[in-house]
């Protein structure tokens, strides 16, 4: 009697496939790049602005060098900036499989890999002084 070379699928296998298919939040470097280089701003009301990069900016060689493999996500990710609080209110990812992903940021410390660059801090300071 020959044993089948194929392994039987288990519930664990199905769970792992679902886990891998879940959209992953963007890295701190990608968030910093959007904060620093966003050239599209949409006022969405309530003191909030959606920040993202234009296709022209995404295509810049410097942006690809800055982020390496993750640069391909630049055109898909936008930040919801709260002018009143002076912090990110959420992250929108249009490039996730299936539905659009949204990560609310009630507390900026939730993003443990998040670091603001000097340019991002200057951007924030400009709004605080206005």
Residue pairs with C-beta under 8 A, 6 or more apart in sequence:
21 97
21 98
23 93
23 96
23 97
23 98
23 101
25 91
25 93
25 101
25 103
25 111
26 70
26 73
26 77
26 91
26 93
27 70
27 113
28 111
28 113
28 114
28 115
29 66
29 67
29 70
30 67
30 70
30 73
30 74
30 77
31 77
31 79
31 88
31 91
31 111
31 114
32 114
32 115
32 116
32 117
32 120
33 53
33 63
33 66
33 67
33 74
34 51
34 52
34 53
34 74
34 77
34 78
34 79
35 51
35 79
35 116
35 117
35 119
35 120
35 123
36 117
36 119
36 120
36 123
37 53
37 57
37 63
38 51
38 52
38 53
38 79
39 53
39 54
39 56
39 57
40 51
40 52
40 53
40 54
41 49
41 50
41 51
42 49
42 50
43 49
44 50
44 80
47 82
47 83
47 84
48 80
48 81
48 82
48 83
48 89
49 80
49 81
49 83
50 78
50 79
50 80
50 81
50 92
51 78
51 79
51 80
51 81
52 75
52 77
52 78
52 79
53 63
53 74
53 75
55 75
57 63
57 74
58 71
58 74
58 75
63 71
63 74
64 71
67 74
73 93
73 95
75 95
76 93
76 94
76 95
76 96
77 91
77 92
77 93
77 94
77 95
78 91
78 92
78 94
79 88
79 90
79 91
79 92
80 88
80 89
80 90
80 91
80 92
81 87
81 88
81 89
82 88
82 89
83 127
86 124
86 127
86 128
87 105
87 108
88 105
88 108
88 111
89 104
89 105
90 102
90 103
90 104
90 105
91 102
91 103
91 105
92 100
92 101
92 102
93 100
93 101
93 102
93 103
94 100
105 111
108 114
116 124
